[in-house]
Amino acid sequence: MINVTQDELNKFYKRAVEMFNHCKSWRQGQTYFNVACDFWPEEVNKIRGTNDDCFYDDSKIAAFLSHFNVVDVSVNYNEWNY
């Protein structure tokens, strides 16, 4: 599981759209995989070659994206009164 903030995920999707529009020869799966490698190389490398690797197969995009877990960082635990 790749823990990301909502802000990181938004930046990832924005960059993926930019790259998909720029690199006309890339399929969606290639784009998601390549951009994710730029953001989280070690974590994404663990998905490489598995059944959830969408680089060569766009039908695996949902499985690939299921590895991303959005964590809520809006809670400031230091402000809690115990």
Secondary structure as UniProt FT lines:
FT   STRAND          2..5
FT   HELIX           6..22
FT   TURN            24..25
FT   HELIX           28..39
FT   HELIX           41..45
FT   TURN            46..49
FT   TURN            51..52
FT   HELIX           58..60
FT   HELIX           61..65
FT   TURN            66..67
FT   STRAND          68..71
FT   HELIX           77..79
//
